[in-house]
Amino acid sequence: MIYLTLFFEFFKVGLFALGGGLAALPFLQDLIIKYGWMTAEELLNMIAISESTPGAIGINTATFIGYNTTGIAGGITATLGLAAPSIIIIIIIAHYFQKFNEHPLVESAFSGIRPAVAGLIASAAFELAQGGIFELNKLQLNQNFKDFFDYKSLLLLVFIFIAIRKFKQHPIVYIVFAAVIGIIFKF
Amino acid sequence: MKKILKIFFIFFKIGSFTFGGGYAMLPIIKRELVDNLGWIKEKDIYNYYAIGQSTPGIIAVNTATMTGYSLQGIKGALAATAGFILPSLIIITLIASFFKRFQEINLFQHAFAAVQITVVALILDIVIKMWQKSDKSKVSLFLFLLSFLLLVVFNISPVFVVLGAAGSGILIQYLRGNLQTAYQNYKEETKDSDQL
């Protein structure tokens, strides 16, 4: 009955992990320890791979853990378990949202939410840049502004940003280009 | 049926190129569904993302389900979610079965480090476009900066930021008197449609 266990354990993670894949990681670590599905080293490798391959981190991790227990069927079961609460909850919300999205209360709520979403997205970019492009910790440690930026990364950021504004290509074009650059220049 | 398949394949594409959290899918969703197909309005994507952020579950899956539902009801929601998840299933299963000793992991990490920087650039571009399309009011700018600071400096959960922003939106429209007029119009409109 490993499949039932996989499905419901991941269903629980999907239900209680508020805030996306990274928020789900502590839950997943508990799970792995509880059932002995992986070693600590395997877990670290798995998170590194899940972060650096396409797709939502939570979904990637679920597929990984499920596959490790019982192969392909396990991977599918764990992933469906994780996604199921999202699908159920969002379909219910979407149903009412379609009905009430013209209601003045909902419209005014979203007039406030939209600038906040810009803030949410900008903060995600900031967290991503912190570590990749600049490191606040390094500045505090060394008090040396020279070490603050990773110049290779900063150069790539400026280059890609200008290209995006100028050429207006599909985002996938820049992503594939960057992946190749990253491998060639060992980012 | 045709539209369902198209939804599935678009989200398959989105799932194949989303590196990082749910925000990383926004530039691709915008390009495919707003710019190329004109199936939804740009502001709707951000509304759906806000809903996806503040409900339980994986944000990217929530956003995919929400967007799919708006395109074609429950079928659309399932098609979008299935399409979004499938690349993960395929790629991770391949990696898990072929890279047993995880030696090739470096290659992924080099690629990912550079892709991350690209995602930062794509997000910056999106934020600039959001500003250009907004009402450019001081209140919007204030709400933007406040939520950015709350998230980055004070590590407040996005859920509370979204809820707080919703409350502020209602309060601001009420103080301006917009809410009351909109409510009157809304009541008359629904009365009209009831009579019809």
HADDOCK unambig.tbl for C-alpha pairs under 7 A between the chains (distance, minus, plus):
assign (segid A and resid 14 and name CA) (segid B and resid 56 and name CA) 6.93 0.50 0.50
assign (segid A and resid 14 and name CA) (segid B and resid 57 and name CA) 4.69 0.50 0.50
assign (segid A and resid 14 and name CA) (segid B and resid 58 and name CA) 6.74 0.50 0.50
assign (segid A and resid 15 and name CA) (segid B and resid 56 and name CA) 5.61 0.50 0.50
assign (segid A and resid 15 and name CA) (segid B and resid 57 and name CA) 5.67 0.50 0.50
assign (segid A and resid 16 and name CA) (segid B and resid 56 and name CA) 6.04 0.50 0.50
assign (segid A and resid 16 and name CA) (segid B and resid 57 and name CA) 6.97 0.50 0.50
assign (segid A and resid 17 and name CA) (segid B and resid 56 and name CA) 5.94 0.50 0.50
assign (segid A and resid 17 and name CA) (segid B and resid 57 and name CA) 5.65 0.50 0.50
assign (segid A and resid 18 and name CA) (segid B and resid 55 and name CA) 6.57 0.50 0.50
assign (segid A and resid 18 and name CA) (segid B and resid 56 and name CA) 4.56 0.50 0.50
assign (segid A and resid 18 and name CA) (segid B and resid 57 and name CA) 5.88 0.50 0.50
assign (segid A and resid 19 and name CA) (segid B and resid 53 and name CA) 6.09 0.50 0.50
assign (segid A and resid 19 and name CA) (segid B and resid 58 and name CA) 6.92 0.50 0.50
assign (segid A and resid 19 and name CA) (segid B and resid 59 and name CA) 6.54 0.50 0.50
assign (segid A and resid 20 and name CA) (segid B and resid 57 and name CA) 6.21 0.50 0.50
assign (segid A and resid 20 and name CA) (segid B and resid 58 and name CA) 4.17 0.50 0.50
assign (segid A and resid 20 and name CA) (segid B and resid 59 and name CA) 4.75 0.50 0.50
assign (segid A and resid 21 and name CA) (segid B and resid 58 and name CA) 5.68 0.50 0.50
assign (segid A and resid 49 and name CA) (segid B and resid 105 and name CA) 6.87 0.50 0.50
assign (segid A and resid 51 and name CA) (segid B and resid 20 and name CA) 6.40 0.50 0.50
assign (segid A and resid 52 and name CA) (segid B and resid 19 and name CA) 6.81 0.50 0.50
assign (segid A and resid 52 and name CA) (segid B and resid 108 and name CA) 6.08 0.50 0.50
assign (segid A and resid 52 and name CA) (segid B and resid 109 and name CA) 6.00 0.50 0.50
assign (segid A and resid 52 and name CA) (segid B and resid 112 and name CA) 5.13 0.50 0.50
assign (segid A and resid 53 and name CA) (segid B and resid 19 and name CA) 6.52 0.50 0.50
assign (segid A and resid 54 and name CA) (segid B and resid 15 and name CA) 6.62 0.50 0.50
assign (segid A and resid 54 and name CA) (segid B and resid 16 and name CA) 5.38 0.50 0.50
assign (segid A and resid 54 and name CA) (segid B and resid 17 and name CA) 5.48 0.50 0.50
assign (segid A and resid 54 and name CA) (segid B and resid 18 and name CA) 5.23 0.50 0.50
assign (segid A and resid 54 and name CA) (segid B and resid 19 and name CA) 4.85 0.50 0.50
assign (segid A and resid 54 and name CA) (segid B and resid 88 and name CA) 6.66 0.50 0.50
assign (segid A and resid 55 and name CA) (segid B and resid 15 and name CA) 5.05 0.50 0.50
assign (segid A and resid 55 and name CA) (segid B and resid 16 and name CA) 6.19 0.50 0.50
assign (segid A and resid 55 and name CA) (segid B and resid 18 and name CA) 5.23 0.50 0.50
assign (segid A and resid 55 and name CA) (segid B and resid 19 and name CA) 6.12 0.50 0.50
assign (segid A and resid 55 and name CA) (segid B and resid 87 and name CA) 6.98 0.50 0.50
assign (segid A and resid 55 and name CA) (segid B and resid 88 and name CA) 5.29 0.50 0.50
assign (segid A and resid 56 and name CA) (segid B and resid 20 and name CA) 6.63 0.50 0.50
assign (segid A and resid 56 and name CA) (segid B and resid 21 and name CA) 6.14 0.50 0.50
assign (segid A and resid 56 and name CA) (segid B and resid 22 and name CA) 6.89 0.50 0.50
assign (segid A and resid 56 and name CA) (segid B and resid 60 and name CA) 6.27 0.50 0.50
assign (segid A and resid 57 and name CA) (segid B and resid 20 and name CA) 6.78 0.50 0.50
assign (segid A and resid 57 and name CA) (segid B and resid 21 and name CA) 6.92 0.50 0.50
assign (segid A and resid 58 and name CA) (segid B and resid 58 and name CA) 6.69 0.50 0.50
assign (segid A and resid 59 and name CA) (segid B and resid 88 and name CA) 6.81 0.50 0.50
assign (segid A and resid 60 and name CA) (segid B and resid 88 and name CA) 5.61 0.50 0.50
assign (segid A and resid 60 and name CA) (segid B and resid 92 and name CA) 6.30 0.50 0.50
assign (segid A and resid 63 and name CA) (segid B and resid 89 and name CA) 6.05 0.50 0.50
assign (segid A and resid 63 and name CA) (segid B and resid 92 and name CA) 6.53 0.50 0.50
assign (segid A and resid 64 and name CA) (segid B and resid 92 and name CA) 6.24 0.50 0.50
assign (segid A and resid 64 and name CA) (segid B and resid 93 and name CA) 6.99 0.50 0.50
assign (segid A and resid 64 and name CA) (segid B and resid 96 and name CA) 6.68 0.50 0.50
assign (segid A and resid 67 and name CA) (segid B and resid 93 and name CA) 6.82 0.50 0.50
assign (segid A and resid 72 and name CA) (segid B and resid 93 and name CA) 6.83 0.50 0.50
assign (segid A and resid 83 and name CA) (segid B and resid 61 and name CA) 6.87 0.50 0.50
assign (segid A and resid 85 and name CA) (segid B and resid 57 and name CA) 6.56 0.50 0.50
assign (segid A and resid 86 and name CA) (segid B and resid 56 and name CA) 6.72 0.50 0.50
assign (segid A and resid 86 and name CA) (segid B and resid 57 and name CA) 4.98 0.50 0.50
assign (segid A and resid 86 and name CA) (segid B and resid 58 and name CA) 6.86 0.50 0.50
assign (segid A and resid 86 and name CA) (segid B and resid 61 and name CA) 6.63 0.50 0.50
assign (segid A and resid 86 and name CA) (segid B and resid 62 and name CA) 5.56 0.50 0.50
assign (segid A and resid 87 and name CA) (segid B and resid 62 and name CA) 6.93 0.50 0.50
assign (segid A and resid 87 and name CA) (segid B and resid 65 and name CA) 6.19 0.50 0.50
assign (segid A and resid 90 and name CA) (segid B and resid 62 and name CA) 6.25 0.50 0.50
assign (segid A and resid 90 and name CA) (segid B and resid 65 and name CA) 6.54 0.50 0.50
assign (segid A and resid 90 and name CA) (segid B and resid 66 and name CA) 6.11 0.50 0.50
assign (segid A and resid 91 and name CA) (segid B and resid 66 and name CA) 6.96 0.50 0.50
assign (segid A and resid 91 and name CA) (segid B and resid 69 and name CA) 6.97 0.50 0.50
assign (segid A and resid 91 and name CA) (segid B and resid 74 and name CA) 6.79 0.50 0.50
assign (segid A and resid 94 and name CA) (segid B and resid 66 and name CA) 6.06 0.50 0.50
assign (segid A and resid 94 and name CA) (segid B and resid 69 and name CA) 6.67 0.50 0.50
assign (segid A and resid 103 and name CA) (segid B and resid 186 and name CA) 6.95 0.50 0.50
assign (segid A and resid 104 and name CA) (segid B and resid 179 and name CA) 6.24 0.50 0.50
assign (segid A and resid 104 and name CA) (segid B and resid 182 and name CA) 5.80 0.50 0.50
assign (segid A and resid 104 and name CA) (segid B and resid 183 and name CA) 5.67 0.50 0.50
assign (segid A and resid 105 and name CA) (segid B and resid 170 and name CA) 6.43 0.50 0.50
assign (segid A and resid 108 and name CA) (segid B and resid 169 and name CA) 5.18 0.50 0.50
assign (segid A and resid 108 and name CA) (segid B and resid 170 and name CA) 4.85 0.50 0.50
assign (segid A and resid 108 and name CA) (segid B and resid 173 and name CA) 6.07 0.50 0.50
assign (segid A and resid 109 and name CA) (segid B and resid 166 and name CA) 4.07 0.50 0.50
assign (segid A and resid 109 and name CA) (segid B and resid 167 and name CA) 6.23 0.50 0.50
assign (segid A and resid 109 and name CA) (segid B and resid 169 and name CA) 4.65 0.50 0.50
assign (segid A and resid 109 and name CA) (segid B and resid 170 and name CA) 5.00 0.50 0.50
assign (segid A and resid 110 and name CA) (segid B and resid 166 and name CA) 6.07 0.50 0.50
assign (segid A and resid 110 and name CA) (segid B and resid 169 and name CA) 6.66 0.50 0.50
assign (segid A and resid 111 and name CA) (segid B and resid 169 and name CA) 5.45 0.50 0.50
assign (segid A and resid 112 and name CA) (segid B and resid 165 and name CA) 4.96 0.50 0.50
assign (segid A and resid 112 and name CA) (segid B and resid 166 and name CA) 5.30 0.50 0.50
assign (segid A and resid 112 and name CA) (segid B and resid 168 and name CA) 5.90 0.50 0.50
assign (segid A and resid 112 and name CA) (segid B and resid 169 and name CA) 3.72 0.50 0.50
assign (segid A and resid 113 and name CA) (segid B and resid 162 and name CA) 5.99 0.50 0.50
assign (segid A and resid 113 and name CA) (segid B and resid 165 and name CA) 4.94 0.50 0.50
assign (segid A and resid 113 and name CA) (segid B and resid 166 and name CA) 5.29 0.50 0.50
assign (segid A and resid 113 and name CA) (segid B and resid 169 and name CA) 6.91 0.50 0.50
assign (segid A and resid 114 and name CA) (segid B and resid 46 and name CA) 6.82 0.50 0.50
assign (segid A and resid 114 and name CA) (segid B and resid 47 and name CA) 6.90 0.50 0.50
assign (segid A and resid 115 and name CA) (segid B and resid 140 and name CA) 5.59 0.50 0.50
assign (segid A and resid 115 and name CA) (segid B and resid 143 and name CA) 5.87 0.50 0.50
assign (segid A and resid 115 and name CA) (segid B and resid 144 and name CA) 4.80 0.50 0.50
assign (segid A and resid 116 and name CA) (segid B and resid 143 and name CA) 5.92 0.50 0.50
assign (segid A and resid 116 and name CA) (segid B and resid 144 and name CA) 5.05 0.50 0.50
assign (segid A and resid 116 and name CA) (segid B and resid 147 and name CA) 5.53 0.50 0.50
assign (segid A and resid 116 and name CA) (segid B and resid 162 and name CA) 6.66 0.50 0.50
assign (segid A and resid 116 and name CA) (segid B and resid 165 and name CA) 6.28 0.50 0.50
assign (segid A and resid 117 and name CA) (segid B and resid 46 and name CA) 6.72 0.50 0.50
assign (segid A and resid 117 and name CA) (segid B and resid 50 and name CA) 6.23 0.50 0.50
assign (segid A and resid 118 and name CA) (segid B and resid 127 and name CA) 5.89 0.50 0.50
assign (segid A and resid 118 and name CA) (segid B and resid 144 and name CA) 6.27 0.50 0.50
assign (segid A and resid 119 and name CA) (segid B and resid 144 and name CA) 4.91 0.50 0.50
assign (segid A and resid 119 and name CA) (segid B and resid 145 and name CA) 6.58 0.50 0.50
assign (segid A and resid 119 and name CA) (segid B and resid 147 and name CA) 5.35 0.50 0.50
assign (segid A and resid 119 and name CA) (segid B and resid 148 and name CA) 4.48 0.50 0.50
assign (segid A and resid 120 and name CA) (segid B and resid 147 and name CA) 6.94 0.50 0.50
assign (segid A and resid 120 and name CA) (segid B and resid 148 and name CA) 6.34 0.50 0.50
assign (segid A and resid 121 and name CA) (segid B and resid 23 and name CA) 6.20 0.50 0.50
assign (segid A and resid 121 and name CA) (segid B and resid 123 and name CA) 6.96 0.50 0.50
assign (segid A and resid 122 and name CA) (segid B and resid 123 and name CA) 6.97 0.50 0.50
assign (segid A and resid 122 and name CA) (segid B and resid 124 and name CA) 6.97 0.50 0.50
assign (segid A and resid 122 and name CA) (segid B and resid 127 and name CA) 6.72 0.50 0.50
assign (segid A and resid 122 and name CA) (segid B and resid 148 and name CA) 6.90 0.50 0.50
assign (segid A and resid 123 and name CA) (segid B and resid 148 and name CA) 5.68 0.50 0.50
assign (segid A and resid 123 and name CA) (segid B and resid 151 and name CA) 6.59 0.50 0.50
assign (segid A and resid 123 and name CA) (segid B and resid 152 and name CA) 6.04 0.50 0.50
assign (segid A and resid 125 and name CA) (segid B and resid 120 and name CA) 4.98 0.50 0.50
assign (segid A and resid 125 and name CA) (segid B and resid 123 and name CA) 6.32 0.50 0.50
assign (segid A and resid 128 and name CA) (segid B and resid 116 and name CA) 6.91 0.50 0.50
assign (segid A and resid 128 and name CA) (segid B and resid 120 and name CA) 6.77 0.50 0.50
assign (segid A and resid 129 and name CA) (segid B and resid 117 and name CA) 6.88 0.50 0.50
assign (segid A and resid 129 and name CA) (segid B and resid 120 and name CA) 6.55 0.50 0.50
assign (segid A and resid 132 and name CA) (segid B and resid 113 and name CA) 6.99 0.50 0.50
assign (segid A and resid 132 and name CA) (segid B and resid 117 and name CA) 6.99 0.50 0.50
assign (segid A and resid 153 and name CA) (segid B and resid 117 and name CA) 6.95 0.50 0.50
assign (segid A and resid 157 and name CA) (segid B and resid 117 and name CA) 5.82 0.50 0.50
assign (segid A and resid 157 and name CA) (segid B and resid 118 and name CA) 6.49 0.50 0.50
assign (segid A and resid 157 and name CA) (segid B and resid 121 and name CA) 6.15 0.50 0.50
assign (segid A and resid 160 and name CA) (segid B and resid 118 and name CA) 6.48 0.50 0.50
assign (segid A and resid 160 and name CA) (segid B and resid 121 and name CA) 6.60 0.50 0.50
assign (segid A and resid 161 and name CA) (segid B and resid 121 and name CA) 5.09 0.50 0.50
assign (segid A and resid 170 and name CA) (segid B and resid 31 and name CA) 6.72 0.50 0.50
assign (segid A and resid 171 and name CA) (segid B and resid 27 and name CA) 6.52 0.50 0.50
assign (segid A and resid 171 and name CA) (segid B and resid 28 and name CA) 5.96 0.50 0.50
assign (segid A and resid 172 and name CA) (segid B and resid 17 and name CA) 6.54 0.50 0.50
assign (segid A and resid 174 and name CA) (segid B and resid 118 and name CA) 6.78 0.50 0.50
assign (segid A and resid 175 and name CA) (segid B and resid 115 and name CA) 5.59 0.50 0.50
assign (segid A and resid 175 and name CA) (segid B and resid 118 and name CA) 6.32 0.50 0.50
assign (segid A and resid 178 and name CA) (segid B and resid 114 and name CA) 5.32 0.50 0.50
assign (segid A and resid 178 and name CA) (segid B and resid 115 and name CA) 5.21 0.50 0.50
assign (segid A and resid 178 and name CA) (segid B and resid 118 and name CA) 6.65 0.50 0.50
assign (segid A and resid 179 and name CA) (segid B and resid 111 and name CA) 4.14 0.50 0.50
assign (segid A and resid 179 and name CA) (segid B and resid 112 and name CA) 6.41 0.50 0.50
assign (segid A and resid 179 and name CA) (segid B and resid 114 and name CA) 5.98 0.50 0.50
assign (segid A and resid 179 and name CA) (segid B and resid 115 and name CA) 5.58 0.50 0.50
assign (segid A and resid 180 and name CA) (segid B and resid 111 and name CA) 6.49 0.50 0.50
assign (segid A and resid 182 and name CA) (segid B and resid 110 and name CA) 5.02 0.50 0.50
assign (segid A and resid 182 and name CA) (segid B and resid 111 and name CA) 4.38 0.50 0.50
assign (segid A and resid 182 and name CA) (segid B and resid 113 and name CA) 6.62 0.50 0.50
assign (segid A and resid 182 and name CA) (segid B and resid 114 and name CA) 4.81 0.50 0.50
assign (segid A and resid 183 and name CA) (segid B and resid 107 and name CA) 6.26 0.50 0.50
assign (segid A and resid 183 and name CA) (segid B and resid 110 and name CA) 5.18 0.50 0.50
assign (segid A and resid 183 and name CA) (segid B and resid 111 and name CA) 5.12 0.50 0.50
assign (segid A and resid 186 and name CA) (segid B and resid 110 and name CA) 5.37 0.50 0.50
assign (segid A and resid 187 and name CA) (segid B and resid 110 and name CA) 4.85 0.50 0.50
assign (segid A and resid 187 and name CA) (segid B and resid 113 and name CA) 5.82 0.50 0.50
assign (segid A and resid 187 and name CA) (segid B and resid 114 and name CA) 6.14 0.50 0.50
